[in-house]
Each structure stands twice: as structure tokens, then as C-alpha cells.
Amino acid sequence: MLGRTDLEASTCWDFPTQSDGHPRAGDASFNGVTPARCAGNLVRRYSRPGQLVIDPMSGSGTIGDVARALGRRAISFDLVPRRRELIRADARAWPIPNGIAALAVIDSPYSDNIAYGNDPRCLGRISCRDPRFYEEMRRVAIEAQRVLFPGGILAWIIADEYRGGVYTPAGFRLMDVLSETFEPIDTIVLVRHHDRSASPMWEHRARRFNFYLRGFKFLFILRKPVGELGG
Ligand SMILES: C[S@@+](CC[C@H](N)C(=O)[O-])C[C@H]1O[C@@H](n2cnc3c(N)ncnc32)[C@H](O)[C@@H]1O
């Protein structure tokens, strides 16, 4: 355990920058990029060197970059691949055989607030107020269930939404969906930094109109059951 003293020990993860600890992972300027040290903690806790890590919504590729740097095999794909080595595929149909991955890390859209591209299959076109959002995310989770080996880990990052005076607890709703087929292990609070709303103007509005700016994302960690039902 001595070599693991830089792993997060609590359920609150707060990294100063996107590239902290992994300066060449992903692209810090990509809208919605995953903190590299978050990926590093997941990869080190839930996979061993040589095992397979999947990122089906890879964006700028942070999770695959970190996994490979840590000696794992990685497959990264996205509807809109931003780099040549990323595969174009839909997260509801993974181009991967059954039961071979140790870990899947998914940093999904959490509503229709960011335009990731023009492809009508983009899940970032569906509002988290719409029940269809959770139905489509269930299809992604079913693919994770198929591709992970029994005991494999699904890690999923999502945030709630406050928009137009309406709060939508997208995190809790997604966790309900994921818990149908996975065993919850824990929930991490991932502190958000440098969002566009983190400005004096938005802070003033939040106080004046009595709402809260989003200060964190959820990171849900779940296990594919081992045994008869889990396959
Ligand atoms: C929050 S970003 C991922 C950020 C990424 N982890 C990074 O570090 O750059 C969400 C990604 O989901 C992708 N996406 C949305 N719908 C998708 C779908 N149906 N299949 C695959 N990728 C999808 C978007 O193109 C976007 O790149």
C-alpha cells in the first residue's frame, strides 16, 4: 500500500487542474473534459496492468491516455472522434466482444447544454428533463454490462442541472437506472473548477435570484455482479 499514498482516500475529489498529474492526457480546452487524475485514480484502483479499460464517450481522449500511460490496454470511441486514433462508434453499440474489460469509465453529457456535434445520435441533444435521456443512458449501461467481465467496474460521471428556474436531479435518476443491473460501490463528489458559470456575474445572480451554481459532479462507481445473474 505504500506506493498508493497518492490515491484519493475520501469521497471528495478536488484536483487543481485538468492535467494535474498527467500533463499530456486529453485536451484541457475541450468543453466537458475529464480531470486526468480522476481517470488515474479509477484506473489504478479498478484495473491491473495489461487489463482492458474502455471509454465509450471519449471526447478529447483523457481516459484512454491515462490508462495507456499506466500500462493498461485501452479502447476509446466517440460519435465525434477528435483524434485520428479514436474510433467512431455509438455508445449504445460498443464495437467490442462480450466480457473482456476490467473497467469502463463514462463521462457522459448530462443534458442538452453543450453541443458536441451535429450527429442526431448525440446524447448531448437530449435534455435531462426528458425521460428519454435516462432510457438512452440505460442502453449505454447495458453495453457496459455486456462488455465488462463479472466483477468488472463501471464508473460514470454526471451532474445535476439547474436551468430556467428548474432543478433536475439527473444524478440520482441515473443512479436509479444503473442500480437496476450493477451493484453500487460508492459515490464520489468531483469538485468543478473553471466552468463558464464560475464568474462574478453568475455568482451575483445566484445570490440575487436565490439559486446555486453547480459546484460538483457525481462520480458513481458500480460493479457488474459476479455469479449466475451477472454472467
Ligand atoms: C463530457 S464529454 C467526454 C469528455 C472526455 N472524457 C474528455 O476527457 O475529453 C461527452 C462526450 O460524449 C460524446 N457522445 C455523445 N453522444 C454519444 C453517443 N451516442 N455515442 C458516443 N459518444 C457520444 C460527445 O461527443 C462527447 O465527446
The ligand as an SDF file (V2000), in Angstrom:
LIG
                    3D

 27 29  0  0  0  0  0  0  0  0999 V2000
  -18.2630   15.0740  -21.4010 C   0  0  0  0  0  0  0  0  0  0  0  0
  -17.6900   14.6470  -22.9940 S   0  0  0  0  0  0  0  0  0  0  0  0
  -16.4080   13.4750  -22.6540 C   0  0  0  0  0  0  0  0  0  0  0  0
  -15.1250   14.1220  -22.1810 C   0  0  0  0  0  0  0  0  0  0  0  0
  -13.9040   13.2200  -22.2420 C   0  0  0  0  0  0  0  0  0  0  0  0
  -13.9240   12.2190  -21.1870 N   0  0  0  0  0  0  0  0  0  0  0  0
  -12.6260   14.0270  -22.2020 C   0  0  0  0  0  0  0  0  0  0  0  0
  -11.8610   13.9230  -21.2260 O   0  0  0  0  0  0  0  0  0  0  0  0
  -12.3890   14.8140  -23.1340 O   0  0  0  0  0  0  0  0  0  0  0  0
  -19.0110   13.6630  -23.6150 C   0  0  0  0  0  0  0  0  0  0  0  0
  -18.7600   13.0340  -24.9690 C   0  0  0  0  0  0  0  0  0  0  0  0
  -19.8470   12.1610  -25.2850 O   0  0  0  0  0  0  0  0  0  0  0  0
  -19.9150   12.0710  -26.6820 C   0  0  0  0  0  0  0  0  0  0  0  0
  -21.1920   11.4380  -27.0820 N   0  0  0  0  0  0  0  0  0  0  0  0
  -22.4330   11.9430  -27.0310 C   0  0  0  0  0  0  0  0  0  0  0  0
  -23.3290   11.0570  -27.5000 N   0  0  0  0  0  0  0  0  0  0  0  0
  -22.6350    9.9400  -27.8300 C   0  0  0  0  0  0  0  0  0  0  0  0
  -23.0000    8.6620  -28.3470 C   0  0  0  0  0  0  0  0  0  0  0  0
  -24.2740    8.3500  -28.6340 N   0  0  0  0  0  0  0  0  0  0  0  0
  -22.0160    7.7690  -28.5610 N   0  0  0  0  0  0  0  0  0  0  0  0
  -20.7110    8.0580  -28.2970 C   0  0  0  0  0  0  0  0  0  0  0  0
  -20.3060    9.2490  -27.8190 N   0  0  0  0  0  0  0  0  0  0  0  0
  -21.2660   10.1850  -27.5750 C   0  0  0  0  0  0  0  0  0  0  0  0
  -19.7380   13.5030  -27.1270 C   0  0  0  0  0  0  0  0  0  0  0  0
  -19.3430   13.5740  -28.4980 O   0  0  0  0  0  0  0  0  0  0  0  0
  -18.6560   13.9890  -26.1510 C   0  0  0  0  0  0  0  0  0  0  0  0
  -17.3720   13.8750  -26.7400 O   0  0  0  0  0  0  0  0  0  0  0  0
  1  2  1  0
  2  3  1  0
  2 10  1  0
  3  4  1  0
  4  5  1  0
  5  6  1  0
  5  7  1  0
  7  8  2  0
  7  9  1  0
 10 11  1  0
 11 12  1  0
 11 26  1  0
 12 13  1  0
 13 14  1  0
 13 24  1  0
 14 15  1  0
 14 23  1  0
 15 16  2  0
 16 17  1  0
 17 18  1  0
 17 23  2  0
 18 19  1  0
 18 20  2  0
 20 21  1  0
 21 22  2  0
 22 23  1  0
 24 25  1  0
 24 26  1  0
 26 27  1  0
M  CHG  2   2   1   9  -1
M  END
$$$$
